[in-house]
Amino acid sequence: RSSLIKVLQLVQKKEGYISEEAISAVAAHFGMSEAEVEGVVSFYAQFKRHKPGKYQISVCDGTACHIKGSTLILEWTSAELGIKAGETDKDAFFSLETVACLGCCSLAPVMSINGKVFGKLDRKGTIKILKDYRKNG
């Protein structure tokens, strides 16, 4: 049981999220109820319960990004994709989340898509990036 969180992290790293099947398998492995495993998964924000999209968009909301307009970046991205933070679009193409910091403060405001960082964003640039991914995806 002391390895439960580590196992869940490994499952998420491999699958991108924690599925119902994974909850069942992990519970059986550790001799726990599925409700106990679900309780751990739902307690920690690091665990995702829904399959992410092909492109995972992270909008930074750290101090520098927040001051420089990250809430607008999130708003524009959300409107363009038709999803809110924590959601995946119906085609499982884009997932959107906010993160505390991407560590690129000098480029604020920033977002990353599958780890690729885009900085000094404005509305036009943000929408162009999303359209390019949609077109070339």
C-alpha positions in Angstrom: 0.0 0.0 0.0 2.9 2.3 0.6 3.6 2.2 -3.2 0.0 3.0 -4.2 0.7 6.6 -5.3 3.9 5.6 -7.2 2.0 2.8 -9.0 -0.8 5.3 -9.9 1.8 7.8 -11.2 3.3 5.0 -13.4 -0.1 4.1 -14.8 -0.8 7.7 -15.6 2.6 8.2 -17.2 2.0 5.2 -19.5 -1.7 5.8 -20.2 -2.0 9.6 -19.8 -4.8 9.2 -17.2 -6.3 6.7 -14.6 -9.0 4.7 -16.3 -11.8 2.6 -14.6 -9.9 -0.5 -15.6 -6.7 0.8 -14.0 -8.6 1.5 -10.8 -9.9 -2.1 -10.7 -6.5 -3.6 -11.5 -4.6 -1.5 -8.9 -7.3 -2.2 -6.3 -7.0 -6.0 -6.9 -3.2 -5.8 -6.9 -3.1 -4.0 -3.5 -6.0 -5.9 -2.0 -8.0 -2.7 -1.6 -11.5 -1.7 -2.6 -11.9 0.3 -5.8 -13.5 3.0 -3.6 -10.3 3.3 -1.6 -8.1 3.7 -4.8 -10.6 6.1 -6.3 -10.4 8.1 -3.0 -6.6 8.5 -3.4 -6.9 9.4 -7.1 -9.6 12.0 -6.5 -7.7 13.5 -3.6 -4.6 14.4 -5.5 -4.9 16.9 -8.3 -2.0 15.4 -10.2 -4.2 12.4 -11.3 -6.4 12.8 -14.4 -9.5 10.6 -14.6 -10.3 11.4 -18.3 -8.3 10.4 -21.3 -6.4 13.5 -22.5 -6.6 14.8 -26.1 -3.9 14.3 -28.6 -2.7 17.8 -27.8 -2.5 18.8 -24.1 -2.5 22.5 -23.7 -1.2 23.9 -20.4 -1.8 27.6 -19.8 0.5 29.0 -17.2 -1.1 31.0 -14.4 2.1 31.7 -12.4 2.6 35.2 -11.0 4.4 36.7 -14.1 2.0 35.1 -16.5 -1.1 36.1 -14.5 0.1 39.7 -14.3 0.7 39.7 -18.1 -2.7 38.3 -19.0 -2.8 34.5 -18.7 -6.5 34.7 -17.8 -7.1 36.1 -21.2 -5.0 33.4 -22.9 -7.1 30.8 -21.1 -10.3 32.7 -22.1 -9.4 32.9 -25.8 -8.2 29.3 -25.9 -11.4 28.1 -24.2 -13.6 30.1 -26.6 -11.6 28.9 -29.7 -11.8 25.2 -28.6 -15.2 25.2 -27.0 -13.9 23.6 -23.8 -13.0 24.8 -20.3 -9.9 24.1 -18.2 -10.0 20.5 -17.2 -11.9 19.3 -20.3 -11.1 17.5 -23.5 -12.9 18.4 -26.8 -15.4 15.9 -28.3 -12.9 14.7 -30.9 -10.2 14.0 -28.2 -7.9 16.4 -30.1 -7.3 19.1 -27.5 -7.2 19.0 -23.7 -7.0 22.2 -21.7 -5.6 22.8 -18.2 -4.1 25.6 -16.2 -0.8 25.1 -14.4 0.9 26.9 -11.5 4.1 27.6 -13.4 5.8 26.5 -16.6 9.1 28.1 -15.5 9.3 30.5 -18.5 8.6 33.7 -16.7 10.6 35.9 -19.0 8.3 34.8 -21.9 5.1 35.6 -20.0 2.3 34.9 -20.8 3.0 31.4 -21.9 1.2 28.1 -22.8 2.6 24.8 -23.8 1.3 22.2 -26.1 2.6 18.7 -25.4 5.6 20.3 -23.7 6.4 22.8 -26.5 6.4 26.3 -25.0 4.8 29.4 -26.7 5.6 32.7 -25.1 4.8 36.4 -25.3 1.3 35.5 -26.4 -1.5 37.8 -27.5 -4.9 37.0 -28.9 -3.9 36.8 -32.5 -0.8 34.6 -31.8 -2.8 32.3 -29.5 -5.6 31.7 -32.0 -3.0 31.2 -34.9 -1.2 28.5 -32.8 -4.4 26.7 -32.1 -5.5 26.8 -35.8 -2.1 25.6 -36.9 -2.4 22.6 -34.7 -5.9 21.9 -35.8 -4.9 22.2 -39.5 -1.6 20.1 -39.2 -2.7 17.8 -36.5 
